Each structure stands twice: as C-alpha cells, then as structure tokens.
C-alpha cells in the first residue's frame, strides 16, 4: 500500500479523516488497511478506491494489487 500512503501524503496532506471521507469509508477502515499493508481491505474499500481513481483520472491498478 505504498502508493496509497503517497496519495495520502500528496493529495490529502497526510489527513486520514479527509481521505476516508473522500473515499466514502470510515477513518478506522482506512487506518486498518494502511497499518496492514492493504491486507483484508474488503470489497467496500476496494470499490471506494476504484471509484475515487475513476473520478480523479488515476489508474486504480497503481493502488490495488490483486494476487
């Protein structure tokens, strides 16, 4: 989740609450995926990241790694 951390710093000035609100998820969910390197993010979080990327012309594959 290095790319998510970069996005957090660069677009949201490191403010997790602001990023979580933009994604439409709870700050707890965001903090959890950041702490756990994206593991067990769940479909709601993945969907939120994809929608955010689509709205902002980012490539979601830079932020979501499917294994």
GROMACS elastic network, one bead per residue, 0.5 to 0.9 nm:
[ bonds ]
;  ai    aj funct       b0    kb
    1     4     6  0.51842   500
    1     5     6  0.64562   500
    1     6     6  0.87969   500
    1    33     6  0.79786   500
    1    34     6  0.66890   500
    1    36     6  0.86328   500
    1    37     6  0.51375   500
    1    38     6  0.55448   500
    1    39     6  0.89272   500
    1    63     6  0.68661   500
    1    64     6  0.79025   500
    1    65     6  0.86690   500
    2     5     6  0.51185   500
    2     6     6  0.63188   500
    2     7     6  0.86752   500
    2    34     6  0.86737   500
    2    37     6  0.78334   500
    2    63     6  0.82190   500
    3     6     6  0.50136   500
    3     7     6  0.61378   500
    3     8     6  0.85212   500
    3    62     6  0.68266   500
    3    63     6  0.56907   500
    3    64     6  0.88966   500
    4     8     6  0.60393   500
    4     9     6  0.86205   500
    4    34     6  0.77624   500
    4    38     6  0.89389   500
    4    62     6  0.87719   500
    4    63     6  0.60575   500
    4    64     6  0.88708   500
    5     9     6  0.62366   500
    5    10     6  0.85869   500
    5    14     6  0.81572   500
    5    34     6  0.72920   500
    6     9     6  0.51411   500
    6    10     6  0.59770   500
    6    11     6  0.82359   500
    6    14     6  0.87526   500
    7    10     6  0.51899   500
    7    11     6  0.55405   500
    7    12     6  0.71407   500
    7    13     6  0.87835   500
    7    14     6  0.85040   500
    8    11     6  0.58019   500
    8    12     6  0.50731   500
    8    13     6  0.64327   500
    8    14     6  0.51053   500
    8    15     6  0.68735   500
    8    16     6  0.70182   500
    8    19     6  0.67150   500
    9    12     6  0.57076   500
    9    15     6  0.75508   500
   10    13     6  0.56732   500
   10    14     6  0.73162   500
   11    14     6  0.79619   500
   11    19     6  0.83788   500
   12    15     6  0.54628   500
   12    16     6  0.74971   500
   12    18     6  0.65003   500
   12    19     6  0.60178   500
   13    16     6  0.86601   500
   13    18     6  0.88990   500
   14    18     6  0.86685   500
   14    19     6  0.83961   500
   15    18     6  0.54305   500
   15    19     6  0.64144   500
   15    20     6  0.87202   500
   16    19     6  0.50603   500
   16    20     6  0.59269   500
   16    21     6  0.84519   500
   16    27     6  0.62810   500
   16    30     6  0.71219   500
   16    31     6  0.72655   500
   17    20     6  0.51253   500
   17    21     6  0.61183   500
   17    22     6  0.86299   500
   17    26     6  0.78540   500
   17    27     6  0.53532   500
   17    28     6  0.89336   500
   17    30     6  0.85295   500
   18    21     6  0.52250   500
   18    22     6  0.62951   500
   18    23     6  0.87207   500
   18    27     6  0.84636   500
   19    22     6  0.50819   500
   19    23     6  0.61745   500
   19    24     6  0.85199   500
   19    25     6  0.87348   500
   19    27     6  0.80623   500
   19    30     6  0.81865   500
   20    23     6  0.50521   500
   20    24     6  0.59565   500
   20    25     6  0.51685   500
   20    26     6  0.56608   500
   20    27     6  0.52057   500
   20    28     6  0.85392   500
   20    29     6  0.80171   500
   20    30     6  0.61238   500
   20    31     6  0.88537   500
   21    25     6  0.62255   500
   21    26     6  0.70560   500
   21    27     6  0.76207   500
   22    25     6  0.79262   500
   22    48     6  0.89793   500
   22    52     6  0.77113   500
   23    26     6  0.85958   500
   23    45     6  0.80477   500
   23    48     6  0.53743   500
   23    49     6  0.65047   500
   23    51     6  0.80035   500
   23    52     6  0.62258   500
   24    45     6  0.85910   500
   24    48     6  0.66073   500
   25    28     6  0.82737   500
   25    29     6  0.65169   500
   25    30     6  0.70803   500
   25    44     6  0.78907   500
   25    45     6  0.68657   500
   25    48     6  0.73932   500
   26    29     6  0.51953   500
   26    30     6  0.64734   500
   26    31     6  0.86321   500
   27    30     6  0.50816   500
   27    31     6  0.59898   500
   27    32     6  0.84230   500
   28    31     6  0.50990   500
   28    32     6  0.60257   500
   28    33     6  0.87508   500
   29    32     6  0.50848   500
   29    33     6  0.63937   500
   29    34     6  0.86732   500
   29    41     6  0.79183   500
   29    45     6  0.77314   500
   30    33     6  0.53610   500
   30    34     6  0.62131   500
   30    35     6  0.86249   500
   30    41     6  0.86399   500
   30    45     6  0.80308   500
   31    34     6  0.50997   500
   31    35     6  0.60729   500
   31    36     6  0.85335   500
   32    35     6  0.51768   500
   32    36     6  0.60742   500
   32    37     6  0.84719   500
   32    38     6  0.79559   500
   32    39     6  0.88385   500
   32    41     6  0.80864   500
   33    36     6  0.50712   500
   33    37     6  0.58363   500
   33    39     6  0.63526   500
   33    40     6  0.73491   500
   33    41     6  0.57759   500
   33    45     6  0.87975   500
   34    37     6  0.53406   500
   34    38     6  0.60348   500
   34    39     6  0.88155   500
   35    38     6  0.76157   500
   35    39     6  0.89937   500
   36    39     6  0.55649   500
   36    40     6  0.80440   500
   36    41     6  0.87789   500
   38    41     6  0.56147   500
   38    64     6  0.84360   500
   38    65     6  0.89846   500
   39    42     6  0.84169   500
   41    44     6  0.78427   500
   41    45     6  0.58105   500
   41    46     6  0.66595   500
   42    45     6  0.56574   500
   42    46     6  0.62736   500
   42    47     6  0.85682   500
   43    47     6  0.57670   500
   43    48     6  0.83316   500
   44    47     6  0.51304   500
   44    48     6  0.60881   500
   44    49     6  0.86869   500
   45    49     6  0.62134   500
   45    50     6  0.86346   500
   46    49     6  0.51712   500
   46    50     6  0.62356   500
   46    51     6  0.86736   500
   46    64     6  0.72813   500
   47    50     6  0.51094   500
   47    51     6  0.61632   500
   47    52     6  0.85366   500
   48    51     6  0.51764   500
   48    52     6  0.60704   500
   48    53     6  0.85504   500
   49    52     6  0.50609   500
   49    53     6  0.61026   500
   49    54     6  0.85922   500
   49    60     6  0.70081   500
   49    63     6  0.76788   500
   49    64     6  0.79690   500
   50    53     6  0.51149   500
   50    54     6  0.61828   500
   50    55     6  0.87037   500
   50    58     6  0.88347   500
   50    59     6  0.83411   500
   50    60     6  0.54430   500
   50    61     6  0.85925   500
   50    63     6  0.85985   500
   50    64     6  0.82771   500
   51    54     6  0.50659   500
   51    55     6  0.61998   500
   51    56     6  0.86037   500
   51    60     6  0.85362   500
   52    55     6  0.52114   500
   52    56     6  0.61913   500
   52    57     6  0.84595   500
   52    58     6  0.80500   500
   52    60     6  0.84414   500
   53    56     6  0.51429   500
   53    57     6  0.57088   500
   53    59     6  0.61304   500
   53    60     6  0.55122   500
   53    63     6  0.88018   500
   54    57     6  0.52450   500
   54    58     6  0.62302   500
   54    59     6  0.74723   500
   54    60     6  0.75480   500
   55    58     6  0.78843   500
   57    60     6  0.89504   500
   58    61     6  0.86747   500
   58    62     6  0.79822   500
   59    62     6  0.57021   500
   59    63     6  0.76347   500
   60    63     6  0.52983   500
   60    64     6  0.60667   500
   60    65     6  0.89636   500
   61    64     6  0.51159   500
   61    65     6  0.64472   500
   61    66     6  0.86357   500
   62    65     6  0.75264   500
